[in-house]
Amino acid sequence: MQEKCFERAGKLRGGPSNCLRFVTISAASFSFNLLSACAVGPNFERPPAPEVGGYTPEPLAPQTAASPGPEGKAQRFVQGLDIPAQWWAVFHSRPLNDLIEDALKRNADLQAAQAALRAAHEEAEAQKGLFAPQIGGDFNPTGGKTGADVAPILNTTSPYYSLATTQLTISYTPDVFGLNRRNVESLEAQTEGQRFQLEATYLTLTSNVVAAAIQEASLRAQIDATKKIIAIETDLLGLLRRQLSLGQVAGGDVALQEAALAQAEETLPPLEKQLAQQRDLLTALAGRYPSDEVAQKFTLASLKLPRDLPVSLPSQLVEHRPDVKAASANLHSASALVGVAMANRLPLISVTANFGSSPANFAYLFNPPTLFYALAGNVEQSIFDGFTLYHKQKAAEAALDQADAQYRSTVITAFQNVADSLRALQADARALKAAAAAETAAKTSLDITRKQLLLGEVNFLALLTAEQTYLQAVLARVQAEAGRYADTAALFQALGGGWWNRDDVATAAAPD
């Protein structure tokens, strides 16, 4: 029976406990009454949540700005709204759901994180084996012939002899000062850290797929807008050529329109290249080779912007962010390793028992005269090691300080991510409102200028300027729409992605 009298929760407070107790250990017909003390070193206490009331200095607005059009609806910030396990479903896109499901099954990075968790779990289980006695056995048969001038072995007249030695060895190292307990504690904390590294990989993968799908939709919208501009430019060029044939415009005007059309056409190949590379990215995220391209395609029209956006309470963020949980587990492991370093400076006690038989004939293997046994105890203590163990303890304490600082940095970064996403969403809504107004005005200006050109009221340069203004306004509006989708996904990622609502979390926490 293994008794534990140390705390497993939290930060670096307290020193060695002063409780002593007797434990009884039974194994292989041996009984030991051993004095057991509590583990030396700091008992971990999980750091409390930061005492902050919000993510921004000023109170968060209840909703974003609104603008005309289906993509311009205001988004509401809902305090304490929980995040679904499949958070990407808020975009109401079946192709997106299918692609993420495929990626979760095939992505190699996720599979590597799952394997790392299993490895960490098995390492912790292996270390627990040292709580029990270690039992080993061996069988050594020997035989031979003595020389003519040598007295026979084993008091026989025959020069031939055989000897079979069978031995059972039982060794046990009582964990008096908690060396093994602290090692197990550290490894279990590392397992917990790997679990949340897996959750972070899961969240990163799903977020990257969503972001890549939104970027593909944005590029398709920009390509469509560019093609519309090219069509307008082509129509105007045909009009000017007809007017040139009638002597109504100069050849220079036609040349300028040809240059404008060429410039518009020049913007199309880079967008098409980006789209092709975006398709490669989506394919790779889904765990496929580029030649095995995913079937799903995305447009802004196929995505629906969620109306309600969750805003977790600041006190909950540290419980929801996988990277913060992993940093906390790393801090726990570093705390336990201080105890390991301290225990290594204290005496190491071990007990060994040997039981066996050494008959001259295998038939007498269990004959009482051939049996033997031995009991031995050992206490090992370093007397002088050149301060090696002392400095190792100091190194462990410094590593603990490092882990503590890294944890605090991770928490600050988590709050920054949420604040950045909230500010981006508010700015995106205002940017879309301005971009939509600019597009409407630019289109009106282009239509008016085109009519004025036909009536001879303006020169061609005015039309060229109106065309360029409209092109820029259309692209800005498309990018602003895509920005709202992308920053919505970023907010869900910054808040942790709802992993705590998944059904498979318990399985991930306790691998087979």
N, C-alpha and C positions, 0 to 999 in steps of 0.2 A: 504494500500500500504506500503510495506516495503522498506525503503531506505537503501542502503549500501554505506558507504563512506570510506571503508578501503580496502587496497590492499590485494590480495590473491595470491601473487606469491612469494615467496621466503624467504630469510634467516632472521636473527634477526637484522635488521637495523631499525633505526627510533624508535620513541616513540609514544605516543598518538598523533593523528592528532588534529589540532586545528580548524577544520571546524565544524560549527554548522549550522543546518538547521531545518526548521519547516516541520513536516510531518503531514499528515491528515490521521486518521485511522477511517474507518467507519465500524460498525458491529452492527447488531441487533438494528437499528434505533438510535444508539448513535454516536455522533461525538465528537472527542477529538482533540484539538489542543495542541500538546505536543512538547516540545523542545527536540530535539534529537541530541546527540553528537556522534562523531565517537568513535569506539571501542578503549579502552585503550590497551596498550601492544605493543610489537614489531610486525611490519608488516613483514611477511615472504617473503624472496627472495630466490629462488632456488639457491643452490650453483653452481658456474660455473664449467665447466669441467676442470680437471687438465691441466696445460700447459706443457705437455710432448709431445715429437715428435715421440716416439716409445715405444716398449715393452722391448727392450733389449739395453744394452749400445752400442753394435756394430750394424751396419746395418744388417737387416735381409737378409739372402741369398735368391736369387730368387727361388731356388728349393732345394729339398733334394737330397741326393745321390741316384744313381741307381745301381741295381744289376741284374744279369741274372735271368730269369724266369718271369712268368706272375705277380707274386706278388712283383717284385722288381722294378717296374717302378717308376721313380722320380715323386714326387708331387710338384706342383708349388704353391707358395704363391702369391695370387692375392690381392693387396691392394684395399680396398673399395668394394670388391665383396659382394653383398647382400646375405643373407641367406634365403633359401626358408622356408615357414611356416612349411612344413613337411620335416625338414632337414634330417631325417633318410632315405629319399628316395634316397639320393646320393649313398647309398650302393646297389641300384638296386636289392633289395631282396623282392619279393612278399610275402613270408612267414613273413618277418619282418614287412612289412607294415600292413599285416592282424593282426598280434599279437598286434602291438601298437594300432591299431584301436579298437581292442577288449578291451585292457587294459584301454583306455580312456573312454570307456563306462561303465566299471565294477569296476574300482579300487576305493576302499573305501576311501583312503587318498585324492584322487582328489574330490570325492563327498563331503567329510568333508570340504575341502577348499572352494568349491562352496557354501556350506551352511553357512560357516563363512562370506563369502562376502555378502550374502543376509542378514544375521543378522546385520552386520555392516551398510549396507545401510538403513535398517529399523530403526536402532537406530538413525541415522542422520536425517531421515525423521520425527521421533517422536519428536526430539528436536526442529525441525523447527515449530512444532505446537505451541510452546510458543510465537511465534511472534504475534499470533492472540489472540483476547480476548477469555477467557475461559467462556463458558456459561453452566450453570447447572439449573436444575429445580427440584422441589419436590412438592408433594401433600400429605397433612397430614389430613385426616378426623378423627375426634374424636367425641365421643358421650358418654352419661351417664345419671345418675339420681341423683338428689340432695336429701339430707335427708329432713325429714319432718320439722325440726326446722331451716333449712337453706333457705334463700331467693332464689327464682328461679333465674337462670342465664338468661341473655339476656332480662330482663324485660318481662318475660312471666309468666303466671300463672301455666304453666305445669312444673312439676319437671324434666321432660325429656328434654334433650338438645342435639344438634349436632352442630359441627363446622368444616368447611372444609377450610383449608388454602392452597392456591396454590401460589407458589413463583418462580420467575425467577431471577437467580443470574448471573450477568455479572461481571467478574473481568479482569483487564488488568494491566500488569506490563510493562510499556514502557522501552525499552532497551536503557536507556539513556547513560550508559557507556560501552555498548557493551558486557555485561556479556553473554547474550544468543548468540549473534553473534559469540563470541569467542568459546563458547561451540559447536555451530554448525560447525564452522571452524575446530575445533579439531576432531569432529566426522567424518566430510567429509574427512579429511586427513587420519583418521584411515580406512575409507572405501577404499580410494585409496591404502593404505598400504595393506589391505586385498586382493585387486584386484591383486596386484603384488605378494603377497604371493601365490595366486592361480596360477599365471603365473610361479612362481618358482616351485610350486608343479608339474605343468604340465611338465616343463622342466626336473625336477628331475626324474619324472616317465618315460618319454620317453628315457632319457639318461640311466636310470637303465635297461630298457628293452633292449636297444641296447648293453650296456656293458655285460649284462647277455647272450645275444645271441652270442656275439663275444666270450665270455668265453666258452660257450658250444661248439662253433665251434673249438676253440683251444683244448679243452679237447678231442673232437672226433678225431682231427688230431693227438694228442699225443697218444691216444689209438691205432689208426691205425698204427702209427710208432712203438709203442711198440710191437704190434702183429707181425709186419714185422720182428722186431729184434728177437722175440721169434721163428718165423719160421726159421730164419737163424741159430739161436742157436740149434734148434731141428735138422736141416739138418746136422750141424757140429757134433752133438752128434752121429747121426746115422753113419756118416762117420768114426768117431773115434772108434765106437764099431766094425765096420767091420774090421778096421785096427788092432784093438786089437785081434780079432779072428784070424787074419793072423800073429800075432806076430810082427806087424810093429810099434806099440806104446805101451807104458807102461800103466798099469792100473791107475796110478796116473794121467795121462793125461785125461783119460776118467772121472775120478772123478772131476777134475777141470772143465771140460766142463759141467758136470752135475750141479756143483755149479753155474756156470755162467748162465745156463739155468734157474735154480731156482731163481737166483737174478733177471733176466729179468722178469720172471713170477710174482715175488713179487711186482714189480712196477705197475702191471696192476690193482689189486683190489683198491688201493687208487685212481687211476684215474677214475675208474668206479664209486666209491663212490662219488667223486666230481661231476661227470656228473649227477648222480641221484639227488644230492642235487641242482645242477644247474637247473635241470628240475623242481624241487619243487619251486625254486625261481621264475622262469619264470611263473609258474602256479599261484603263489601268487600275482605277479605283475599284472597279468591279472584278478585279482579279483576272482579267483577260489580256491576251496579246492584241496589239493594234490591228492585226488582220482579222481578228474575231470581234469586230466592232459591236457595241451594244445597239440594240434595236430602238431604244427609247430616244425620242427627240423632244426638245422643249422650246416652247415659245412663252412670251409673257401672258398671252391670252389663255394658255393652258394652266396657269398658276393663279391662285386666288390669295389675295393679301388678307391675312387674319385681322379681324376688327379689334379683338381684345388681346392685349399683350400682358403677360405675367410680369410682375415685379416682386421678387421674393423679399421677405424681410431680411435686413442686414444680418440679423442673428442666425438666420437659416443658411446664408450663403456658404459659410464655412463647412456646413454639413452636406451641402449639395455639390460643391465643386470637387471633382475627382482629384485634381492636382493638389488641392489643400489637404484632402484626406490622405493622399500619398505622402505629402510633406510631414503630416502629423505622425504617420506610421514610421517614417524615417527618423523623426525625432525620438520616437519611442525606442526604436532599435538602438540609436546612439546612446540613450539613457541606460539601456540594459548592458551595453558594452562597457560602460564605466564600471558597472558591478562585476563584469567578467575580469576586467583589469585589476580591480581591487582583490577579488578572490584569488587571482593568480599569485598574489603576494603572500597569501596565507598558506598554512600547512595543507598538504594533500595526503589524505588518509586512504589506505586501500587494504583490503583483506583478500587473501587467496587461499583456496583449499584444493588439494589434489587427492584423488582417490583412484586406485587402480589395482591391477593384478599383473604379476610377472612370472608365469609358470614356465617350466621347461617343456611342458607338453600342453598343447592347446586344450586337451580334455580336462585339465585341472585349472582352467581359466578362473573359475569362481571358488576354488578350494581355499578355505580360510588361511592356510599357511602362506599362500601366494599373494594375499591381499596386502596392500599398504595404503597409507594415507599420510597427509601432511597439512598442517595449518600454519599460515604465516600472516603476520600483519606488518604494515609498512607505513611510516610517516615520513613524508618528504618535505623539506623546507629549505628554500634558498637562504644561505647565510650571507653571502656577498656576491652580487652579480654585476658590480660596476654601475649600480643604479639603473640597470636596464628595465626592470619591472616598474620602477618608480616613474621613469620617463614614459613608459608605455601607458601608465595610468594617466599621466598628464596629457598625453596625446589623445587619449579617449575623452578626457574632459574637454579638450579644445575642440574635438570633433563634435561633441555635444553642443558646445557654444555655436559652432558653425551650423549645425542642423537647426538650432533654435532661430538663428538669424535667417536661414533660408526659409523656414516656415513663415516667419513674419513677413518676409519679402513676398512669398507666394500669396499670402492673404491680401496684402496691399495690391498686388497685381490683379487679383480676382475682383476686388472692388473697383479698380481702375477700368477693367474690361466692361463691367456692367455700366459704369458711369459713361464711358465712351460710347457704348451702344445706345444708351438713352439719349445722349446729346445728338448722336448721329441720326437717330430716328426723327427727332424734332427738326433738325436741320434739313433732312431729306424731304420732309413734308413741305417745308417752306420753299426749298429749292424746286420741287415739282410744281408748286403753285406758281412760282415765278416763271419756270420754264414753259408751262402750259400757256400762261398769258403771253409770253414772248413769242411762242409758236403761232398763236392765234393772230397776234399783231403782225408778225412777219408774213404770214400767209395773206392777210388782207392787203398789206403793203405790196406784196408781189402781184396780186391780182390787179390792183389799181394801177401799178406801174406798167404792167403789161398792156392794159387798155390805153393808157396814156401814150405808150410807145406807138401803138397802132394808129392813134390819132395825130401823131407827130408832136405831142406836147412835151415830151422828154426825150433825151438822147439815150443811146444804148447803154452808156455807163451807169445810168440810174437803174436800169433793169438788172444789169450785172450785179450791182451792189445789193439789190433786193433779193436776188437769187441766193447769193452767198449768205445773207442774213437768215434767210429761211432755212437753208441747209443746216447751218449751225444751230438754229433753234430746234429743229426736228431732232437732231442728234442729242442735244442737251436734254430734251424732254424724255427721250428713250433712256438715256443714262440715269436720269433722275428717277424714273419709274423702277429701273433695275436696282438702283441704290436702296430703295425702300425695302425691296425683297431681301437683298443681301444683308442689310443691317437688321432686319427682323430675324433672319437666321442667326446672325451674330449675337443677338440678345439671348436667344434660346441657348446658344452654346455658352455664353458668359454665365448664365444662371445654372448651368450644370446639365441641361438636357434631359432631366426627368428619369435618370437611370434608376432612382430609388423606387420607381413605380413598375419596373420590369419584373416579370415572373421568374426570369432566369438568374436574378442576382444572387439568390440563396445558393443556387448550384455553383455559380462562379466562386462564391466565397468558400465552398467546401468541396474541392475537387475529389473525384473518385480515387 
